[in-house]
């Protein structure tokens, strides 16, 4: 019933973190140096056409599998084990409290009976897993256990994609958990190692911007907004009459007309920063909180010129663009300039690759 290889498997053999979003497949492979520091061994991105992945569902299986094969070939890796992720909307998670000191078998029985209460499907239809988070803060002598469940076909879709590309899905994680894992490493650089720091993490995807407010590894609030970098491409199409493919490629290569930054980019950056400000207001009005200490921006549109300044001006909070590879040694096969430009896109895939070292 409980598939151990499902959502929280542990893994220390070489492992690829592969993030499949609506616009691209991103691959990261990490190692360690002799002192135990993280090394970025490889990273690569392969674009996907619009409609191949919709709301986390694989609509064009063969095309996405082919893109996955290309990104693996491009990276030059020989590693076959991969960590993939499902969108949060495809996974039901629930924290429960159980007595400490139970054996794995006892935990399993208990988790299954608890899961029956929270999961609106028959347990035969789901992949179910759990992990012990640690001692319960509110109930001495108990532990907090995180249960995660997803429809079995969602997990099998991801496993099937890996197999079609000659890979083995060793871990299926949750996208928001993976991005949080990569972000929490960066938060240690904040004053007091980030303890008690409240961070709003925004990942600006092609179609959706997701927000998580995090403090001490705990998610206080999360929300998705239907707003993303694809809207910039649509504005370019409207302004200059390019095809959607041309607009996307010219946007990536910076090959746009002279008036682009004033006519298109600046208004888009302005509206994106307003969306971020609006999302924070929702957080403030629906929780007891009225401020954050820092805003972190990730995703393909995060490094847009002027975005940090616009967000800081709109919200009044300090803001920075995420580079998940900050503080890592960079391996010789990584093209430095390209990696630095694309780094904010790799947050989730970096978190997935970090799963290799979670013992």
SENU-113135 format. One line per 3 residues: number of its first residue (from 1); their letters; for each residue x, z, y of C-alpha. Coordinates in Angstrom, 2 decimals. Each point is the difference from the previous one (the first is absolute). Layout:
<atoms>
NUM) A) X Z Y ~ ...
</atoms>
This chain:
<atoms>
1) XXX) 0.00 0.00 0.00 ~ 2.64 1.02 2.52 ~ 2.51 -2.80 0.39
4) XXX) 3.30 1.67 0.81 ~ 1.53 -3.19 1.32 ~ -2.74 -0.40 2.52
7) XXX) 0.19 1.51 3.45 ~ 2.70 2.67 0.11 ~ 2.60 -0.91 -2.65
10) XXX) 3.56 1.20 0.54 ~ 2.88 -2.41 -0.15 ~ 3.76 0.11 0.59
13) XXX) 1.09 -3.31 -1.59 ~ 0.42 -2.90 2.47 ~ -3.33 -0.76 1.63
16) XXX) -1.36 -2.56 2.48 ~ -2.53 1.10 2.61 ~ -2.42 -2.91 0.48
19) XXX) -2.71 0.10 2.66 ~ -2.65 -2.74 -0.27 ~ -1.97 -0.18 3.26
22) XXX) -2.48 -2.57 1.32 ~ 2.79 -1.98 1.70 ~ 3.18 0.41 -2.09
25) XXX) 1.83 1.42 -3.00 ~ 2.80 2.39 0.96 ~ 2.74 1.17 -2.37
28) XXX) 2.48 2.89 0.40 ~ 2.63 1.27 -2.43 ~ 1.84 3.26 0.72
31) XXX) 3.00 1.65 -1.60 ~ 2.14 3.04 0.75 ~ 3.62 0.27 1.12
34) XXX) 2.48 2.48 -1.52 ~ -1.04 2.69 2.48 ~ -3.67 -0.43 -0.96
37) XXX) -0.99 -1.87 3.17 ~ -2.51 -2.86 -0.22 ~ 1.28 -3.58 -0.05
40) XXX) -2.15 -3.02 0.81 ~ 1.06 -2.39 -2.77 ~ -2.50 -2.80 0.65
43) XXX) -3.04 -0.93 2.06 ~ -2.02 -3.21 0.24 ~ -3.34 -1.24 1.34
46) XXX) -2.11 -2.94 -1.18 ~ -3.06 -1.00 2.08 ~ -3.45 -0.37 -1.61
49) XXX) -2.70 -2.33 1.24 ~ -3.12 1.51 1.52 ~ -2.71 0.65 -2.59
52) XXX) 2.34 0.40 -2.99 ~ -0.45 3.79 0.29 ~ -3.21 1.34 1.57
55) XXX) -0.67 3.72 0.48 ~ 2.70 0.74 -2.59 ~ -1.62 -2.30 -2.59
58) XXX) 2.06 -2.83 -1.47 ~ -2.09 -3.15 0.61 ~ 2.68 -2.59 -0.94
61) XXX) 1.82 1.52 -2.96 ~ 2.33 -2.93 -0.87 ~ 1.05 -0.56 3.64
64) XXX) 0.79 3.70 0.56 ~ 1.90 0.21 -3.33 ~ 2.05 -3.04 1.06
67) XXX) 0.76 1.64 3.39 ~ 1.07 3.14 -1.89 ~ 2.37 -2.09 -2.15
70) XXX) 1.43 -1.60 3.16 ~ 0.64 3.33 1.76 ~ 1.79 1.35 -3.10
73) XXX) 2.15 -3.14 -0.23 ~ 0.72 0.10 3.75 ~ 1.15 3.64 -0.24
76) XXX) 2.48 -0.77 -2.81 ~ -0.96 3.12 -1.97 ~ 0.11 0.28 -3.78
79) XXX) -2.16 3.13 -0.10 ~ -3.25 -0.45 -1.91 ~ -1.75 3.37 0.51
82) XXX) -2.22 0.08 3.08 ~ -2.08 2.48 1.97 ~ -3.15 -1.60 1.40
85) XXX) -2.80 1.55 2.04 ~ -3.76 -0.19 0.38 ~ -1.75 0.27 3.38
88) XXX) -1.49 3.47 0.65 ~ -3.50 -1.55 -0.16 ~ 0.58 -0.81 -3.71
91) XXX) 1.02 3.55 -0.95 ~ -2.00 3.23 -0.07 ~ 2.20 3.05 0.63
94) XXX) -1.00 3.62 -0.18 ~ 2.03 3.20 0.36 ~ -1.06 2.78 -2.36
97) XXX) 1.31 3.52 -0.62 ~ 0.85 1.08 -3.55 ~ 1.66 3.12 -1.47
100) XXX) 3.82 -0.18 -0.04 ~ 1.86 0.04 -3.31 ~ -2.26 -2.43 -1.90
103) XXX) 1.65 -2.36 -2.48 ~ -0.17 -3.76 0.66 ~ -2.62 -0.30 -2.72
106) XXX) -2.17 2.75 1.51 ~ 0.36 -1.58 3.44 ~ -1.06 -3.36 -1.42
109) XXX) -3.20 1.43 -1.54 ~ -0.82 1.86 3.22 ~ 0.68 -3.05 2.20
112) XXX) -2.26 -2.15 -2.16 ~ -2.91 2.43 0.25 ~ 0.50 0.34 3.78
115) XXX) 0.30 -3.78 0.40 ~ -3.45 -0.46 -1.51 ~ -1.49 1.76 3.04
118) XXX) 1.76 -2.14 2.62 ~ 0.18 -3.49 -1.48 ~ -3.13 -2.13 0.21
121) XXX) 0.98 -2.13 -3.04 ~ 0.28 0.71 -3.71 ~ 3.50 1.32 -0.78
124) XXX) 0.33 -2.88 -2.50 ~ 0.04 -2.39 2.97 ~ 2.75 1.73 1.98
127) XXX) 3.74 0.56 -0.03 ~ 0.41 3.70 0.70 ~ 3.10 1.96 0.84
130) XXX) 1.00 3.26 1.65 ~ 3.02 1.80 1.38 ~ 0.62 3.67 0.77
133) XXX) 0.66 0.25 3.76 ~ 1.24 3.61 -0.02 ~ -1.28 3.55 0.48
136) XXX) -3.37 0.33 1.73 ~ 0.29 1.34 3.58 ~ -3.42 1.67 -0.10
139) XXX) -0.13 1.24 -3.57 ~ 3.07 1.93 -1.30 ~ 0.72 -0.63 -3.69
142) XXX) -1.61 -3.45 0.11 ~ 1.43 -3.49 0.47 ~ -1.32 -2.99 1.93
145) XXX) -0.48 -3.09 -2.15 ~ -0.64 -3.50 1.38 ~ -2.28 -2.16 -2.14
148) XXX) 0.06 -3.78 0.53 ~ -2.33 -2.47 -1.64 ~ -0.55 -3.72 0.36
151) XXX) -2.20 -2.57 -1.74 ~ 2.02 -1.16 -2.99 ~ -0.29 -3.69 0.95
154) XXX) 1.66 0.69 3.38 ~ 3.02 1.54 -1.75 ~ 0.03 -2.79 -2.61
157) XXX) -0.01 -2.65 2.77 ~ 3.20 1.47 1.43 ~ 1.58 0.37 -3.45
160) XXX) -0.98 -3.59 -0.84 ~ 1.61 -1.30 3.20 ~ 3.25 1.74 -0.88
163) XXX) -0.07 -1.42 -3.55 ~ -0.74 -3.52 1.28 ~ 3.18 0.27 2.11
166) XXX) 2.08 1.28 -2.96 ~ -0.05 3.62 1.25 ~ -1.30 3.31 -1.37
169) XXX) -2.25 2.25 2.10 ~ 1.58 3.40 -0.65 ~ -1.89 1.74 2.84
172) XXX) -3.30 -0.70 1.74 ~ -0.14 2.08 3.18 ~ -2.31 0.10 3.05
175) XXX) 1.13 -1.96 3.08 ~ -0.61 2.85 2.47 ~ 1.92 2.47 -2.21
178) XXX) 2.97 -2.39 -0.22 ~ 0.14 -0.61 3.76 ~ -0.27 3.75 0.62
181) XXX) 2.90 0.67 -2.38 ~ 2.24 -2.45 1.90 ~ -1.16 1.35 3.39
184) XXX) 0.55 3.65 -0.93 ~ 3.71 -0.73 -0.59 ~ 0.21 -1.32 3.58
187) XXX) -1.89 3.00 1.39 ~ 2.86 2.24 -1.10 ~ 1.94 -1.44 2.97
190) XXX) -2.51 1.59 2.42 ~ 0.80 3.39 1.61 ~ -0.14 2.90 -2.48
193) XXX) 0.17 -2.60 -2.83 ~ -3.56 -1.01 0.82 ~ -1.51 3.35 -1.07
196) XXX) -3.45 0.48 1.63 ~ 0.37 -3.36 1.80 ~ -3.27 -1.91 0.17
199) XXX) 0.61 -3.72 -0.46 ~ -2.50 -2.86 0.31 ~ 1.24 -2.82 -2.24
202) XXX) -1.51 -3.41 0.77 ~ 0.63 -2.92 -2.36 ~ -1.00 -3.23 1.71
205) XXX) -0.80 -2.45 -2.79 ~ -1.19 -3.60 0.32 ~ -3.71 0.86 -0.12
208) XXX) -0.16 3.80 0.03 ~ 1.77 2.80 1.84 ~ 0.12 3.23 -1.97
211) XXX) 0.58 3.39 1.60 ~ 1.10 3.24 -1.64 ~ 0.56 3.24 1.89
214) XXX) 2.57 2.05 -1.90 ~ 1.36 3.52 0.41 ~ 2.33 1.68 -2.54
217) XXX) -0.74 -2.75 -2.58 ~ -3.73 0.67 0.29 ~ -2.43 -2.70 1.16
220) XXX) -2.28 1.45 2.67 ~ -1.90 -3.23 0.65 ~ 0.01 -3.65 -1.04
223) XXX) -1.90 -3.05 1.12 ~ 0.17 -3.80 -0.23 ~ -0.87 -2.38 2.82
226) XXX) -0.80 -3.71 -0.32 ~ 2.72 -1.10 2.41 ~ 3.42 -1.48 -0.74
229) XXX) 2.76 -2.52 0.57 ~ -2.11 -2.94 -1.25 ~ -1.90 0.22 3.29
232) XXX) 3.21 -0.90 1.85 ~ 0.30 -3.13 -2.18 ~ -3.63 -0.91 0.82
235) XXX) 0.74 0.36 3.72 ~ 3.01 -2.33 -0.38 ~ -2.20 -2.56 -1.82
238) XXX) -2.61 0.17 2.78 ~ 2.53 -0.17 2.84 ~ 2.19 -2.83 -1.28
241) XXX) -2.06 -1.88 -2.61 ~ 2.47 0.61 -2.85 ~ -1.26 0.23 -3.60
244) XXX) -0.20 3.52 -1.47 ~ 3.17 -0.67 -2.10 ~ 1.91 -1.33 3.04
247) XXX) -1.05 3.01 2.09 ~ 1.15 2.42 -2.72 ~ 3.36 -1.71 -0.45
250) XXX) 0.65 -0.37 3.75 ~ -0.94 3.66 0.53 ~ 2.51 1.04 -2.69
253) XXX) 2.80 -2.22 1.36 ~ -0.65 0.76 3.67 ~ -0.43 -3.76 0.61
256) XXX) -2.86 0.15 2.55 ~ -0.71 -1.58 3.43 ~ 1.48 1.54 3.17
259) XXX) -3.26 1.58 1.19 ~ -0.62 1.70 -3.39 ~ 1.09 3.49 1.06
262) XXX) -2.26 0.13 3.08 ~ -2.96 -2.07 -1.25 ~ -0.27 1.28 -3.58
265) XXX) 2.40 2.77 -0.97 ~ -0.57 2.41 2.88 ~ -3.84 0.00 -0.26
268) XXX) 0.27 0.49 -3.79 ~ 2.46 2.92 0.36 ~ -2.34 1.52 2.56
271) XXX) -3.04 -0.21 -2.29 ~ 2.01 1.27 -3.02 ~ 1.17 3.04 1.98
274) XXX) -3.62 0.61 1.11 ~ -1.12 -0.08 -3.67 ~ 2.70 2.56 -0.85
277) XXX) -1.12 2.19 2.92 ~ -3.62 -0.30 -1.14 ~ 0.90 0.99 -3.59
280) XXX) 1.77 3.11 1.32 ~ -3.07 0.89 2.08 ~ -2.13 -0.19 -3.17
283) XXX) 2.44 2.43 -1.62 ~ -0.17 2.41 2.95 ~ -3.80 -0.05 0.22
286) XXX) -0.57 0.46 -3.75 ~ 2.61 2.77 -0.61 ~ 1.08 3.18 1.82
289) XXX) 3.22 -1.77 1.14 ~ 0.56 -1.47 3.44 ~ 3.57 -1.32 -0.16
292) XXX) 2.68 -1.42 -2.29 ~ 3.74 0.54 0.37 ~ 1.04 -3.54 -0.87
295) XXX) -1.42 -3.45 -0.81 ~ 1.79 -2.10 -2.61 ~ -0.71 -3.74 -0.21
298) XXX) 0.57 -2.05 -3.17 ~ -1.07 -3.42 -1.26 ~ 0.83 -3.56 1.02
301) XXX) -1.32 0.31 3.58 ~ 1.67 3.37 0.74 ~ 3.15 -1.49 1.64
304) XXX) -1.95 -2.21 2.46 ~ 1.70 0.13 3.43 ~ -1.65 2.53 2.31
307) XXX) -2.13 1.69 -2.69 ~ 1.82 3.37 0.01 ~ -0.26 0.19 3.80
310) XXX) -3.69 -1.01 0.00 ~ -0.90 2.56 -2.69 ~ 1.93 2.77 1.79
313) XXX) -1.71 -0.89 3.27 ~ -3.50 -0.12 -1.57 ~ 0.29 3.18 -2.02
316) XXX) 2.53 2.14 1.86 ~ 1.84 0.74 -3.28 ~ 3.54 -1.05 -0.97
319) XXX) 0.06 -3.01 -2.30 ~ 2.57 -1.77 -2.18 ~ 0.18 -2.93 -2.42
322) XXX) 0.81 0.95 -3.58 ~ 3.10 -1.24 -1.80 ~ -0.39 1.40 -3.55
325) XXX) 3.68 -0.77 -0.68 ~ 1.33 2.21 2.83 ~ 2.85 2.18 -1.22
328) XXX) 0.47 -2.03 -3.21 ~ 3.13 -1.86 -0.96 ~ -0.75 -3.74 0.02
331) XXX) 1.16 -1.94 -3.09 ~ 2.07 -3.18 0.26 ~ -2.80 -2.31 -1.18
334) XXX) -2.30 0.99 2.90 ~ -0.13 -2.40 2.96 ~ 0.32 2.56 2.77
337) XXX) -1.54 -1.92 2.91 ~ -3.06 -1.09 -1.99 ~ -0.46 3.49 -1.47
340) XXX) 0.08 1.69 3.42 ~ -2.59 -2.45 1.34 ~ -2.35 0.51 -2.97
343) XXX) 0.71 3.69 -0.72 ~ -3.36 1.42 1.25 ~ -1.81 -2.20 -2.57
346) XXX) 1.82 1.71 -2.88 ~ -1.36 3.54 0.41 ~ -2.31 -0.05 -3.06
349) XXX) 2.40 -1.95 -2.25 ~ 2.80 2.41 0.98 ~ -2.19 2.98 -0.96
352) XXX) -0.74 -1.67 -3.34 ~ 3.72 -0.60 -0.60 ~ 0.68 3.70 0.79
355) XXX) -2.19 0.95 -2.97 ~ 3.07 -0.74 -2.12 ~ 1.58 3.27 1.19
358) XX) -3.04 2.28 -0.21 ~ 0.77 2.20 -2.95
</atoms>
